[in-house]
Amino acid sequence: MNVQKQIAQDATSQIACAMEHINWMRGVLHVLEDRLKQGHDDHYATVANLAIYNADDWHNQLDSERESLETRTEAAFSKTEPAPRFASNENVARI
């Protein structure tokens, strides 16, 4: 395995680890929100709900980034890699 592919695999691994930590945090926040609602602490429950929303958003963003990185890595290092695209010369100023 070459260095670039190892770096890409390490990056996707770090993203997966971050997603797992966010999952743990989401679980704790859901328990906190439920307890606060039971105790009729609606304002605190709303704050917990905001934290859950942010954790969900980060988790989804990281998942999308991980999938994109894995797809791009596979395309970049596959044996049937497409030829690189070059910019068109149509709108290039000539001196």
C-alpha positions in Angstrom: 0.0 0.0 0.0 1.4 3.4 -0.9 1.7 6.3 1.5 -1.2 8.3 0.0 -3.7 5.4 0.3 -2.5 4.8 3.9 -3.1 8.5 4.7 -6.6 8.3 3.2 -7.4 5.2 5.2 -6.1 6.8 8.4 -8.3 9.8 7.7 -11.4 7.7 7.3 -10.6 5.8 10.4 -10.3 9.1 12.4 -13.7 10.2 11.0 -15.2 6.9 12.0 -13.8 7.3 15.6 -15.2 10.8 15.8 -18.6 9.5 14.7 -18.5 6.8 17.4 -17.7 9.4 20.1 -20.6 11.6 18.9 -22.9 8.5 19.1 -21.9 8.1 22.8 -22.6 11.8 23.4 -25.9 11.6 21.7 -26.9 8.7 23.9 -26.0 10.6 27.1 -27.8 13.7 25.8 -31.0 11.8 25.1 -31.0 10.4 28.6 -30.4 13.9 30.0 -33.2 15.3 27.9 -35.6 12.6 29.0 -34.8 13.1 32.7 -35.1 16.8 32.5 -38.5 16.5 30.8 -39.7 14.2 33.6 -38.5 16.7 36.1 -40.4 19.5 34.3 -37.3 21.4 33.6 -38.4 22.4 30.1 -35.8 25.1 29.6 -32.9 22.7 30.4 -34.6 20.0 28.2 -34.6 22.5 25.4 -30.9 23.1 25.8 -30.2 19.3 25.8 -32.3 19.1 22.7 -30.2 21.7 21.0 -27.0 19.7 21.9 -28.7 16.6 20.4 -29.5 18.5 17.2 -25.8 19.7 16.9 -24.5 16.2 17.6 -26.8 14.7 15.0 -25.7 17.4 12.5 -22.0 16.8 13.1 -22.5 13.0 12.9 -24.3 13.3 9.6 -21.7 15.7 8.2 -18.8 13.4 9.2 -20.6 10.4 7.7 -21.0 12.2 4.4 -17.3 13.3 4.5 -16.2 9.7 5.3 -18.2 8.3 2.4 -16.9 10.9 0.0 -13.3 10.3 1.1 -13.7 6.6 0.7 -15.2 7.0 -2.8 -12.6 9.4 -3.9 -9.8 7.2 -2.5 -11.1 4.2 -4.4 -11.3 6.1 -7.6 -7.9 7.7 -7.2 -6.2 4.4 -6.5 -8.1 2.0 -8.7 -6.5 0.3 -11.6 -9.1 1.7 -14.0 -8.6 5.2 -12.9 -10.2 7.7 -15.3 -7.9 10.0 -17.2 -7.5 13.4 -15.4 -9.7 16.2 -16.7 -8.0 19.4 -17.9 -9.5 22.8 -18.0 -10.8 23.9 -21.4 -8.7 26.4 -23.3 -11.8 28.2 -24.6 -11.9 31.0 -22.1 -8.2 31.5 -21.6 -6.7 34.9 -22.3 -3.9 34.8 -24.8 -1.0 37.2 -24.5 
